[in-house]
Amino acid sequence: MTTQVLLPKIGFSMNEATLAEWMVADGAAVSEGQPLYALESDKSVQEIESPASGTLKILAQVGEVYEVGAVLAEIA
């Protein structure tokens, strides 16, 4: 089963954020709860944890702006 990694809504007024950094390489094994990537919004940089365990397939590029709910990666 594949789990989609979605851009979460962190703040009440947040509609989009910049993907600042991937903390795990594409194709690497990840564990649920492990820091996966960092988001930069208007007010802060926030580390986001992996929603599942498995192998990471990155779909989104660092430095790009994505809307809340966008698929950033998949974990299989």
ChimeraX commands (.cxc) that place a marker at each C-alpha (Angstrom):
marker #1 position 0.00,0.00,0.00 radius 0.5
marker #1 position 1.28,3.46,-0.91 radius 0.5
marker #1 position 0.94,6.43,1.44 radius 0.5
marker #1 position 0.91,9.92,-0.06 radius 0.5
marker #1 position 2.98,12.57,1.71 radius 0.5
marker #1 position 0.85,15.72,1.60 radius 0.5
marker #1 position 1.73,19.30,2.43 radius 0.5
marker #1 position -0.04,19.88,5.77 radius 0.5
marker #1 position -1.89,22.99,6.89 radius 0.5
marker #1 position 0.27,24.13,9.82 radius 0.5
marker #1 position -1.25,27.53,10.58 radius 0.5
marker #1 position -4.80,28.87,10.37 radius 0.5
marker #1 position -4.04,31.26,7.51 radius 0.5
marker #1 position -1.51,29.03,5.72 radius 0.5
marker #1 position -2.40,28.29,2.08 radius 0.5
marker #1 position 1.04,27.45,0.69 radius 0.5
marker #1 position 4.64,26.89,1.74 radius 0.5
marker #1 position 8.09,26.46,0.24 radius 0.5
marker #1 position 9.71,23.03,0.41 radius 0.5
marker #1 position 12.95,23.99,2.14 radius 0.5
marker #1 position 14.75,20.64,2.48 radius 0.5
marker #1 position 14.37,16.88,2.17 radius 0.5
marker #1 position 15.95,15.20,5.20 radius 0.5
marker #1 position 15.81,11.74,3.61 radius 0.5
marker #1 position 17.15,10.83,0.17 radius 0.5
marker #1 position 14.92,9.60,-2.65 radius 0.5
marker #1 position 14.67,5.81,-2.51 radius 0.5
marker #1 position 15.73,5.62,1.14 radius 0.5
marker #1 position 13.89,3.71,3.86 radius 0.5
marker #1 position 11.93,5.88,6.30 radius 0.5
marker #1 position 10.20,5.13,9.60 radius 0.5
marker #1 position 6.89,6.58,10.72 radius 0.5
marker #1 position 7.56,9.66,12.88 radius 0.5
marker #1 position 11.05,10.26,11.47 radius 0.5
marker #1 position 11.74,13.86,10.32 radius 0.5
marker #1 position 11.13,13.76,6.57 radius 0.5
marker #1 position 11.26,17.32,5.19 radius 0.5
marker #1 position 11.23,20.98,6.18 radius 0.5
marker #1 position 8.66,23.57,5.12 radius 0.5
marker #1 position 9.25,27.29,5.08 radius 0.5
marker #1 position 6.18,29.48,5.45 radius 0.5
marker #1 position 5.77,33.22,6.00 radius 0.5
marker #1 position 6.49,32.90,9.70 radius 0.5
marker #1 position 8.70,29.84,10.33 radius 0.5
marker #1 position 10.54,26.74,9.19 radius 0.5
marker #1 position 8.85,23.54,10.35 radius 0.5
marker #1 position 10.10,19.95,10.24 radius 0.5
marker #1 position 7.43,17.47,9.13 radius 0.5
marker #1 position 7.48,13.82,10.20 radius 0.5
marker #1 position 6.90,10.80,8.00 radius 0.5
marker #1 position 3.27,9.58,8.09 radius 0.5
marker #1 position 4.29,5.95,7.42 radius 0.5
marker #1 position 7.21,3.53,7.17 radius 0.5
marker #1 position 8.57,2.28,3.85 radius 0.5
marker #1 position 10.59,3.47,0.85 radius 0.5
marker #1 position 10.43,7.18,-0.04 radius 0.5
marker #1 position 9.73,8.34,-3.61 radius 0.5
marker #1 position 10.20,12.12,-3.83 radius 0.5
marker #1 position 7.91,13.97,-6.26 radius 0.5
marker #1 position 8.41,17.62,-5.20 radius 0.5
marker #1 position 11.49,19.80,-5.68 radius 0.5
marker #1 position 13.26,21.81,-2.97 radius 0.5
marker #1 position 12.78,25.56,-3.36 radius 0.5
marker #1 position 9.37,25.28,-5.02 radius 0.5
marker #1 position 6.14,26.66,-3.54 radius 0.5
marker #1 position 3.28,24.16,-3.05 radius 0.5
marker #1 position -0.32,24.57,-1.91 radius 0.5
marker #1 position -1.73,22.84,1.16 radius 0.5
marker #1 position -2.73,19.30,0.23 radius 0.5
marker #1 position -0.21,18.97,-2.61 radius 0.5
marker #1 position 1.40,15.53,-2.97 radius 0.5
marker #1 position 5.13,15.93,-2.18 radius 0.5
marker #1 position 6.15,12.26,-2.12 radius 0.5
marker #1 position 4.93,8.69,-1.78 radius 0.5
marker #1 position 5.96,5.99,0.68 radius 0.5
marker #1 position 5.57,2.40,-0.42 radius 0.5
marker link #1:1,2 radius 0.2
marker link #1:2,3 radius 0.2
marker link #1:3,4 radius 0.2
marker link #1:4,5 radius 0.2
marker link #1:5,6 radius 0.2
marker link #1:6,7 radius 0.2
marker link #1:7,8 radius 0.2
marker link #1:8,9 radius 0.2
marker link #1:9,10 radius 0.2
marker link #1:10,11 radius 0.2
marker link #1:11,12 radius 0.2
marker link #1:12,13 radius 0.2
marker link #1:13,14 radius 0.2
marker link #1:14,15 radius 0.2
marker link #1:15,16 radius 0.2
marker link #1:16,17 radius 0.2
marker link #1:17,18 radius 0.2
marker link #1:18,19 radius 0.2
marker link #1:19,20 radius 0.2
marker link #1:20,21 radius 0.2
marker link #1:21,22 radius 0.2
marker link #1:22,23 radius 0.2
marker link #1:23,24 radius 0.2
marker link #1:24,25 radius 0.2
marker link #1:25,26 radius 0.2
marker link #1:26,27 radius 0.2
marker link #1:27,28 radius 0.2
marker link #1:28,29 radius 0.2
marker link #1:29,30 radius 0.2
marker link #1:30,31 radius 0.2
marker link #1:31,32 radius 0.2
marker link #1:32,33 radius 0.2
marker link #1:33,34 radius 0.2
marker link #1:34,35 radius 0.2
marker link #1:35,36 radius 0.2
marker link #1:36,37 radius 0.2
marker link #1:37,38 radius 0.2
marker link #1:38,39 radius 0.2
marker link #1:39,40 radius 0.2
marker link #1:40,41 radius 0.2
marker link #1:41,42 radius 0.2
marker link #1:42,43 radius 0.2
marker link #1:43,44 radius 0.2
marker link #1:44,45 radius 0.2
marker link #1:45,46 radius 0.2
marker link #1:46,47 radius 0.2
marker link #1:47,48 radius 0.2
marker link #1:48,49 radius 0.2
marker link #1:49,50 radius 0.2
marker link #1:50,51 radius 0.2
marker link #1:51,52 radius 0.2
marker link #1:52,53 radius 0.2
marker link #1:53,54 radius 0.2
marker link #1:54,55 radius 0.2
marker link #1:55,56 radius 0.2
marker link #1:56,57 radius 0.2
marker link #1:57,58 radius 0.2
marker link #1:58,59 radius 0.2
marker link #1:59,60 radius 0.2
marker link #1:60,61 radius 0.2
marker link #1:61,62 radius 0.2
marker link #1:62,63 radius 0.2
marker link #1:63,64 radius 0.2
marker link #1:64,65 radius 0.2
marker link #1:65,66 radius 0.2
marker link #1:66,67 radius 0.2
marker link #1:67,68 radius 0.2
marker link #1:68,69 radius 0.2
marker link #1:69,70 radius 0.2
marker link #1:70,71 radius 0.2
marker link #1:71,72 radius 0.2
marker link #1:72,73 radius 0.2
marker link #1:73,74 radius 0.2
marker link #1:74,75 radius 0.2
marker link #1:75,76 radius 0.2
view
